[in-house]
Amino acid sequence: MKLEALADGGAVARAGAAFIAGEARAAVAARGRFTVALSGGRTPWVMLRALAGMADVPWGSVHVFQVDERIAPAGDADRNLTHLAESLLDRAPLGAAQMHAMPVEFPDVAVAAARYGATLRELAGSPPVLDLVHLGLGPDGHTASLVPGDPVLDVADADVAVTGVYQGRRRMTLTYPAIDRARRILWLVTGGEKAAMLARLRQADPGIPAGRVRQENALVLADRGAAGA
């Protein structure tokens, strides 16, 4: 795992956008397609607005997936997709067939999770290998919707699963197997309240969910508050 400590959240967002753009160009040159799974958060939305304005991204060959999503109605402010649309989909030349939203509005969310797993296999291979997974880090050590104490942490036979209630919502999330197969993992971590958990992440501490994510080929972009000393 490589850590880059930057001045502030804006610098983290810009560096993240540049990194994703570079990975997109490399993936399309090597394999003809770039598959990326995105998480939510304030700094990531800034990053995606910057990415949307980059002309050198091979947008016609990009496929966007979600790392996780709250089970909530379409357009709800809690939905990552709502902000993803505002930050990226409404700004970049991406067709509807290139955005693969988690189907959290489907009545049977377990069936919906299985269907999303099938979509991953269709576009990223069987088992699916995403080119890049973008992750955040919570003050409680969670990442994606892999949250402390939830049975989803132990799912090893599916790439997509559904959590219990966490902060008022059930969620759909990529599991460790899907995340760990990614060619690159990009962490964005900002804010002094994340410093203790970032230190544990860097130690691969299995006592927090984030610490169980594979660290090879991972880059952490952090601001000074999160990076600490």
N, C-alpha and C positions, 0 to 999 in steps of 0.2 A: 504494500500500500504506500502510495506517495502522497505527501501532504504539501499543498501550497498555501501559505498564509498571505492573505491580501489585505489591503487597507480597510475595506468596508464592504457592505452588502452589494453596492453597485459594482465594485470591482470584481466581486465573486460572480455576479450575474453576467458581466461582460466576458469574463474568462470562460465561464461555462458555455456560453453561446459559441465562442470561438472553438472550444474543444469539440462540441457536438458537430459543428459545421465541418471541422477537419475529419472527424470520424465518418461523417456521411460521405464525404468525397472519397475517402479511402475504401469504404465498404462498397460503394457503387462501382468504383474502378476494379475492385477485386471480384465482386460477386453479382453486380448488376442491380443491387437493391440494398437499402438501408432500413433496418428494422430497429426502432427505438421505443422504449417504454418510459413514460414520464410520470413523475410524482407531482403532487401539489405543493403549495406554499408560497409565501409572499415573494421571497427572492427568486424562486423558479419562475413565477409569472413575469418578473422583470427580465429574467434570462430569455424566456421564450419570445417576448416582444423584441428583444435585440436580435434573436435568431431569425425571426420572421422578416427582418429588414435586410438580411444578408443575401445578396444576389448570387453569391458563389456556391450556394447550397443546391445540390441536384434535386430539386423539389419533386420532379416527376417520378423519381425512383424511391421516395421516402414513404415508409409506412409507420404510422404512429399508433402505439398501444398505450394503455393505461397500466401503471403499476398497481394502483388500488383505487377504489371508489366507494363512497358512502351510499348506502341503500336509501335513496331519497328520490322524490319526483323529478322529472325533467325540469331543468331551469332553476332548481333550488340552489340557493346561495351556498349550501353545504357541499354541493357536488363539485368535484374537481373538474368535471367536464365543462361546467358553466364557465369557469375561469380559464380553462384550456382553450375554449372557443374564443373568448375575448382576447387572450394573449397571443395565440398562434393561429388558430384555424381561420379566424376572420381577417388575418393580416397576411398570411403566406399563401402562395399558389398551390394549395393542396386540394385535391378532389375529394368528394365524399367517400369514395371507395378506398382512400388512403388513410382514413381515420377509423380506428377500430375501438369504439367505445365499449366499456364493460356493460353488459346488458342487465343492469341492476333493476330495471323497471319490469322485468319478466316476473310473473307471479311466483314461480318456483325458482328461488335463487340458486339452489344446488344444481338444478338442471342448467340454469344460465351460466354458472361457473364452468360446467363441463363443456358447454357450447363455446365459451371463450377459449378454453383449452384447445378445442378443435380448430378454432380460427388461428391460434398461435401455430399449431402444427402445419396448417395449410400454407402459411406464409413464411415460417421460420424453421421448417424441418421437423422431423420426428426422431428423437425429441427436439422440441424447438430450441434453437440457439439464437437469441437476440443479439444484435450487434452492440447495443448499448442499453443499459438500464440506469436510469437516473434515480437516486435515492436521497431522502432527507433523514434527519436524525431528530427525534423528539427528546424533550428534557427528561423523559422517563426511560430513554434508551430504545424506544420502538423505531422501526423503520418500515416503509410501506405500511400495511396494516398488520404487520407482525408485532403484536402487542403483548406486553408482559402477562404471563399466566393464561393465555388463550390456547385452546387445543390446536389452533391453526399452526402453531409453532412446530408441531410434531407431524404435520402432513408431509409424507414422503412419496406418495403414490399419485399425486396430482399436481399440475402446474398452477392451478387456480383454485382457490377455496374461499369459503365464507366464514367470517368471524362471528363471535358473540357480540353483544352490545359493548361498545367502547365509546366513551364520551357522547353517549346518547344515540348512537347509530350502530347498526350492524354494517359490515363492510365486506366487499369482495377484494381479494388481494392475490397478487402473484405469491407463490410459495418459495421457500428456500431453493428447491431444485431448479425452478425456472430462473430465479435470479442468479444462482451460482453458475449456470451454464453460459451466461452472457459473456461475450468476447471482451467487453469493457464495462466497468461499473464507475459511475460518476456520482460522488457524494457532494452535495452543497450543504454547508453547515455554517450558520450565522447566528450571532448573539451570545453574550456571555453566559446565559443560562444553559448553553449547550456544552460549555467547556469541560465539565466533569465527565459527561458522557462521551465527548470526543476523545478524551484521554483513554477511556475504557474501550472505545471502538478501536483505537490504534493498538491496543494491547490484545485485540481479539478476545475480549472478555466474554465468555459464554453466558455470564450472568445477566446480560442484557440482550434483547433480541438482535440488535444491530451487530453485536459482537460475534454472532454466529454466521454472518455473511462471509463468503469466500473473499480473501483479500488480494489474491493475485490479480494483476491487471486492473487494480482499483486506484482511482485518483480522488483525493479529497481536496476540494476548494473551500477554504474557511476564511472568515474575517478574523481580525486580530482579537476580537472579544471571545470567539469560540476557540481559537487556537491557543490562547493563553501564552505561557512562556515558550 
